[in-house]
Amino acid sequence: MDPVVPSVRQRIALWEERLQRTQQDFKSKSLYLVKWTDDSGDSDYYRARILALGESEDFAETEARERTRIPKRVYSPASSDYENEAESPIKEKTKNKTTSGAEARLLQLLKSKKENMKRQAKNQDGPHSKKHHKEAMDSGRLQGAHETIDNLEEQVEKKSTIIRQLRKQNEEKDREMAQLRRLNMELQDKVISALEDMKGCRIMKRIMDGSQSSPSVSEDLQDTLTERALRPGSSNPQPNDSETMVDIGRGLMVKKGAWEHVQSHHKDSLFVKDLLVTIWSKDNLKERSLHGKHCPRYPNRPRKAPLTPWKLDVMRDCYRARLEHQGVPAGVLPLAVKQMNHFIVEKLSDIEKLAKRAKDNQGVAEV
């Protein structure tokens, strides 16, 4: 005959009856929150404990093994009737049984990790660990220093390579510059040689003929002035009826001795300055200027009368003939002729200074 399984109500009634007799039938003293729904549909959570209920202990064990596991919930009400109850001695054993395999492995892993951390902390407190730690730090610093040195050596090598390349380029530029300088000098020598080939023989002949004749008047200058005398308005000096005067060009008469003295100068500046005094007297030059303009240094002074333009042209022709006789190249000749104005201004300034000094000395003597 099959055993009759009691209903839920019968089990509750039996539980209430047995609860009054003893508390030993509970599985453990752990509390659970159980959701209870009544016939009206209302539900709520109630405190509960597992009760070993059955016809026999074997039946209760069988039911306990086959029942659905209920997860535990922490419950600690302020006014609990069971807060002072002692824990069951088999609580730890029950927890281990209800824990799943994955959770057990996780707990074991955490436990071993904690033990390893404690062991490492304990080892670090020892003198050997401190020494090892110091050696590790020194080793790290040494390794960092080696890396820094390697980086610096690499940078130095790169910079050295760049410097070598720049030096090589500089050497090439120096060689190129030296070659260009040499070629330039050779070209200048060739140009000078060509000019000397065209004019050298003629100039040498004129110099030799001039050294044999009177040093005051050169034959080349006389030939040039003779050619110009054939044209109207020639600027060549020609002997006048009087032996003491000579025409230096365009009918400008000067003393022969003074003209010869002017021709005897080797410096161009003295030639121009003495020729200026020969054409105009010093007293006349005191009140003259080159072009009759205001002096930029003394703008408040009155203007002075300019030098006679056509006489300046005669001076310029004589100075040009002198430069041609000296062999000045045609390309440089215009610039050299312009320098005559500078010599004239210097001479006028010297005459003015001498006149002012003489005037001051005369005033002091009268006092």
C-alpha positions as CSV (number, residue, x, y, z in Angstrom):
1,M,0.0,0.0,0.0
2,D,1.4,3.4,-1.1
3,P,2.2,5.9,1.7
4,V,-0.2,8.8,2.0
5,V,1.7,12.2,1.5
6,P,0.3,14.8,3.9
7,S,-1.0,18.0,2.4
8,V,0.4,21.4,3.1
9,R,-2.2,22.3,5.7
10,Q,-1.6,19.0,7.5
11,R,2.1,19.7,7.5
12,I,1.6,23.2,9.0
13,A,-0.8,21.8,11.6
14,L,1.8,19.1,12.4
15,W,4.5,21.8,12.6
16,E,2.5,23.9,15.0
17,E,1.9,20.9,17.2
18,R,5.5,19.9,17.3
19,L,6.7,23.5,17.7
20,Q,4.9,23.5,21.0
21,R,6.7,20.4,22.1
22,T,10.3,21.0,21.0
23,Q,12.6,23.2,19.0
24,Q,14.9,20.4,18.0
25,D,13.1,19.6,14.8
26,F,14.3,22.7,13.0
27,K,17.0,22.1,10.4
28,S,19.1,25.0,11.7
29,K,18.7,28.3,13.5
30,S,19.2,30.3,10.3
31,L,16.4,32.7,9.5
32,Y,14.9,33.1,6.0
33,L,12.5,35.6,4.5
34,V,9.6,33.6,2.9
35,K,7.0,35.1,0.6
36,W,3.6,33.9,1.6
37,T,0.5,34.5,-0.5
38,D,-2.9,33.9,1.0
39,D,-6.2,32.9,-0.6
40,S,-7.2,36.5,-1.3
41,G,-4.0,37.1,-3.4
42,D,-2.2,39.3,-0.8
43,S,1.4,38.5,-0.3
44,D,4.1,39.4,2.2
45,Y,7.5,38.3,3.5
46,Y,7.7,36.4,6.8
47,R,10.5,35.2,8.9
48,A,10.9,31.4,8.7
49,R,13.3,28.6,9.6
50,I,13.6,25.2,7.9
51,L,11.7,22.5,9.8
52,A,12.5,18.8,9.4
53,L,9.0,17.5,8.8
54,G,8.2,14.0,7.8
55,E,6.9,10.6,8.9
56,S,10.4,9.6,9.8
57,E,13.9,11.0,9.8
58,D,14.8,9.1,6.7
59,F,11.8,10.6,4.9
60,A,12.9,14.1,6.1
61,E,16.4,13.6,4.9
62,T,15.1,12.4,1.5
63,E,12.9,15.5,1.3
64,A,15.7,17.8,2.3
65,R,18.0,16.4,-0.4
66,E,15.4,16.6,-3.2
67,R,13.9,20.0,-2.3
68,T,14.8,23.2,-4.2
69,R,17.6,25.1,-2.6
70,I,16.5,28.4,-1.2
71,P,19.2,31.2,-1.2
72,K,19.9,32.7,2.2
73,R,19.0,36.3,3.0
74,V,20.5,38.3,5.8
75,Y,17.9,39.2,8.4
76,S,18.7,41.1,11.6
77,P,15.6,43.0,12.8
78,A,16.0,45.3,15.8
79,S,13.3,43.4,17.8
80,S,14.0,39.8,16.8
81,D,13.0,37.0,19.1
82,Y,16.0,35.0,17.9
83,E,18.8,37.6,18.0
84,N,20.1,36.1,21.2
85,E,19.9,32.5,20.0
86,A,23.2,30.7,19.7
87,E,24.5,29.8,16.2
88,S,24.3,26.2,15.3
89,P,27.7,24.4,15.5
90,I,27.1,23.0,12.0
91,K,26.5,26.4,10.4
92,E,29.9,26.6,8.8
93,K,29.6,23.0,7.5
94,T,26.2,23.8,6.0
95,K,27.5,26.9,4.3
96,N,30.3,24.9,2.7
97,K,27.8,22.3,1.5
98,T,25.5,24.9,-0.1
99,T,28.3,26.8,-1.8
100,S,28.6,26.0,-5.5
101,G,31.8,24.6,-7.0
102,A,32.6,27.8,-8.9
103,E,32.1,30.0,-5.9
104,A,34.3,27.6,-3.8
105,R,37.1,27.9,-6.4
106,L,36.8,31.7,-6.4
107,L,37.0,31.8,-2.6
108,Q,39.9,29.5,-2.6
109,L,41.7,31.7,-5.2
110,L,41.0,34.9,-3.1
111,K,42.3,33.2,0.0
112,S,45.5,32.1,-1.7
113,K,46.0,35.6,-3.1
114,K,45.6,37.1,0.4
115,E,48.2,34.6,1.7
116,N,50.6,35.4,-1.0
117,M,50.2,39.1,-0.4
118,K,50.8,38.6,3.3
119,R,53.9,36.5,2.6
120,Q,55.3,39.1,0.2
121,A,54.7,41.9,2.7
122,K,56.4,39.9,5.4
123,N,59.4,39.2,3.1
124,Q,59.7,42.9,2.2
125,D,60.1,43.8,5.9
126,G,63.3,41.7,6.1
127,P,66.9,43.0,5.6
128,H,67.4,40.7,2.6
129,S,64.3,42.1,0.9
130,K,65.5,45.7,1.5
131,K,68.9,44.9,0.1
132,H,67.3,43.3,-2.9
133,H,64.9,46.2,-3.4
134,K,67.9,48.7,-3.2
135,E,69.8,46.6,-5.7
136,A,66.8,46.6,-8.0
137,M,66.5,50.3,-7.8
138,D,70.2,50.8,-8.5
139,S,69.9,48.4,-11.4
140,G,67.0,50.4,-12.8
141,R,68.9,53.7,-12.4
142,L,72.0,52.2,-14.0
143,Q,69.9,50.9,-16.9
144,G,68.3,54.3,-17.3
145,A,71.8,56.0,-17.3
146,H,73.0,53.5,-20.0
147,E,70.0,54.3,-22.1
148,T,70.6,58.1,-21.7
149,I,74.3,57.6,-22.6
150,D,73.3,55.6,-25.7
151,N,70.9,58.3,-26.8
152,L,73.5,61.0,-26.3
153,E,76.1,59.0,-28.2
154,E,73.6,58.5,-31.0
155,Q,72.9,62.3,-31.1
156,V,76.6,63.1,-31.1
157,E,77.2,60.7,-33.9
158,K,74.5,62.4,-36.0
159,K,75.9,65.8,-35.2
160,S,79.4,64.7,-36.1
161,T,78.1,63.4,-39.4
162,I,76.5,66.7,-40.2
163,I,79.6,68.6,-39.2
164,R,81.7,66.4,-41.4
165,Q,79.4,67.1,-44.3
166,L,79.4,70.8,-43.7
167,R,83.2,70.8,-43.5
168,K,83.4,68.9,-46.8
169,Q,81.1,71.5,-48.4
170,N,83.2,74.4,-47.0
171,E,86.3,72.8,-48.4
172,E,84.6,72.5,-51.8
173,K,83.5,76.1,-51.7
174,D,87.0,77.2,-50.7
175,R,88.5,75.3,-53.6
176,E,85.9,76.7,-56.0
177,M,86.5,80.3,-54.7
178,A,90.3,79.9,-55.1
179,Q,89.8,78.6,-58.6
180,L,87.5,81.6,-59.4
181,R,90.0,84.0,-57.9
182,R,92.8,82.5,-60.0
183,L,90.7,82.7,-63.2
184,N,89.8,86.3,-62.4
185,M,93.4,87.2,-61.9
186,E,94.3,85.5,-65.2
187,L,91.6,87.3,-67.0
188,Q,92.7,90.7,-65.6
189,D,96.3,89.9,-66.7
190,K,95.0,89.1,-70.2
191,V,93.0,92.3,-70.3
192,I,95.9,94.4,-69.1
193,S,98.3,92.6,-71.6
194,A,95.9,93.3,-74.4
195,L,95.7,97.0,-73.5
196,E,99.5,97.1,-73.2
197,D,99.8,95.5,-76.6
198,M,97.6,98.2,-78.2
199,K,99.1,101.2,-76.4
200,G,102.3,99.9,-74.8
201,C,104.6,100.6,-77.7
202,R,103.2,104.1,-78.3
203,I,103.3,105.0,-74.6
204,M,106.8,103.8,-74.2
205,K,108.0,105.8,-77.2
206,R,106.3,108.9,-75.8
207,I,107.9,108.4,-72.4
208,M,111.4,107.9,-74.0
209,D,111.0,110.9,-76.2
210,G,109.7,113.0,-73.3
211,S,112.7,112.0,-71.1
212,Q,115.1,113.1,-73.8
213,S,113.4,116.5,-74.4
214,S,112.6,119.2,-71.9
215,P,110.8,117.8,-68.8
216,S,108.4,120.7,-68.8
217,V,106.7,120.0,-72.2
218,S,106.2,116.5,-73.5
219,E,106.3,115.7,-77.2
220,D,103.1,113.8,-77.1
221,L,101.2,116.6,-75.6
222,Q,102.7,119.0,-78.1
223,D,101.6,116.7,-81.0
224,T,98.1,116.5,-79.6
225,L,97.9,120.3,-79.2
226,T,99.3,120.7,-82.7
227,E,96.5,118.5,-84.1
228,R,93.9,120.6,-82.3
229,A,95.5,123.8,-83.5
230,L,94.5,122.8,-87.0
231,R,90.8,123.0,-86.0
232,P,89.0,126.2,-85.1
233,G,89.0,126.9,-81.4
234,S,91.9,124.7,-80.7
235,S,93.0,124.4,-77.1
236,N,96.7,123.8,-77.9
237,P,99.2,126.2,-76.4
238,Q,100.9,128.1,-79.2
239,P,103.8,130.6,-78.9
240,N,102.6,134.1,-79.1
241,D,104.5,137.0,-80.5
242,S,105.8,137.6,-77.0
243,E,108.2,134.9,-75.8
244,T,106.9,135.1,-72.2
245,M,103.3,134.2,-73.0
246,V,101.8,131.0,-74.3
247,D,98.3,130.0,-75.5
248,I,97.1,126.9,-73.7
249,G,93.8,126.8,-75.6
250,R,90.9,128.9,-77.0
251,G,93.1,132.0,-76.8
252,L,93.8,131.7,-73.1
253,M,97.2,133.2,-72.6
254,V,99.4,132.4,-69.6
255,K,103.1,132.9,-68.8
256,K,105.3,130.4,-70.4
257,G,107.4,129.9,-67.2
258,A,104.3,129.3,-65.1
259,W,102.9,126.9,-67.7
260,E,106.2,124.9,-67.7
261,H,106.1,124.9,-63.9
262,V,102.6,123.4,-64.0
263,Q,103.6,120.8,-66.5
264,S,106.5,119.7,-64.3
265,H,104.3,118.4,-61.4
266,H,104.0,114.6,-61.1
267,K,100.9,114.8,-58.9
268,D,97.6,115.5,-60.6
269,S,96.4,117.6,-57.6
270,L,99.3,120.0,-57.8
271,F,98.9,120.2,-61.6
272,V,95.3,121.3,-61.2
273,K,95.8,123.7,-58.3
274,D,98.8,125.5,-59.8
275,L,97.0,125.7,-63.2
276,L,94.1,127.4,-61.3
277,V,96.4,130.0,-59.8
278,T,98.1,130.5,-63.1
279,I,94.8,131.3,-64.9
280,W,93.3,133.3,-62.0
281,S,95.3,135.3,-59.5
282,K,94.9,134.5,-55.8
283,D,93.3,137.9,-55.1
284,N,90.7,137.1,-57.7
285,L,90.1,133.6,-56.4
286,K,89.3,134.9,-52.9
287,E,85.9,136.1,-54.1
288,R,85.2,133.2,-56.4
289,S,83.6,129.7,-56.1
290,L,83.5,126.8,-58.5
291,H,79.8,127.2,-59.6
292,G,78.7,130.2,-57.6
293,K,76.4,128.2,-55.3
294,H,75.7,128.7,-51.6
295,C,78.1,127.0,-49.4
296,P,76.3,124.1,-47.6
297,R,78.5,124.6,-44.5
298,Y,77.7,128.4,-44.3
299,P,74.3,128.9,-46.0
300,N,74.0,132.4,-44.6
301,R,77.0,133.7,-46.4
302,P,76.4,135.6,-49.7
303,R,77.1,133.9,-53.0
304,K,80.4,134.2,-54.6
305,A,81.0,134.8,-58.3
306,P,81.6,131.5,-60.2
307,L,84.7,130.7,-62.1
308,T,84.6,131.6,-65.8
309,P,83.0,128.5,-67.5
310,W,85.1,128.6,-70.7
311,K,88.3,128.9,-68.8
312,L,87.2,125.8,-66.7
313,D,86.7,124.0,-70.0
314,V,90.3,124.9,-71.0
315,M,91.6,123.6,-67.7
316,R,89.6,120.4,-68.3
317,D,91.1,119.9,-71.7
318,C,94.6,120.4,-70.4
319,Y,93.9,117.9,-67.6
320,R,92.4,115.4,-70.0
321,A,95.4,115.6,-72.3
322,R,97.7,115.0,-69.3
323,L,95.8,111.9,-68.3
324,E,95.8,110.6,-71.9
325,H,99.6,111.1,-71.9
326,Q,99.9,109.1,-68.7
327,G,98.1,106.2,-70.4
328,V,94.8,106.2,-68.4
329,P,92.3,103.8,-70.1
330,A,89.4,105.4,-71.9
331,G,86.8,103.8,-69.7
332,V,88.4,105.4,-66.6
333,L,89.1,108.8,-68.1
334,P,85.7,110.5,-67.5
335,L,85.8,109.7,-63.8
336,A,89.4,110.9,-63.5
337,V,88.5,114.2,-65.2
338,K,85.7,114.8,-62.7
339,Q,88.2,114.7,-59.9
340,M,89.5,118.1,-61.1
341,N,86.5,119.8,-59.5
342,H,87.6,118.3,-56.1
343,F,91.1,119.7,-56.5
344,I,89.7,123.2,-57.4
345,V,87.4,123.3,-54.3
346,E,90.3,122.3,-52.1
347,K,92.5,125.1,-53.5
348,L,89.8,127.7,-53.1
349,S,89.3,126.7,-49.5
350,D,93.0,126.9,-48.8
351,I,93.1,130.4,-50.3
352,E,90.2,131.5,-48.2
353,K,91.8,130.2,-45.1
354,L,95.1,131.9,-45.8
355,A,93.3,135.2,-46.5
356,K,91.3,135.0,-43.3
357,R,94.5,134.2,-41.3
358,A,96.3,137.1,-42.8
359,K,93.4,139.4,-42.0
360,D,93.4,138.2,-38.4
361,N,97.1,138.7,-38.1
362,Q,96.8,142.2,-39.6
363,G,94.1,143.1,-37.0
364,V,96.3,141.9,-34.2
365,A,99.3,143.9,-35.5
366,E,97.3,147.1,-35.7
367,V,96.1,146.7,-32.1
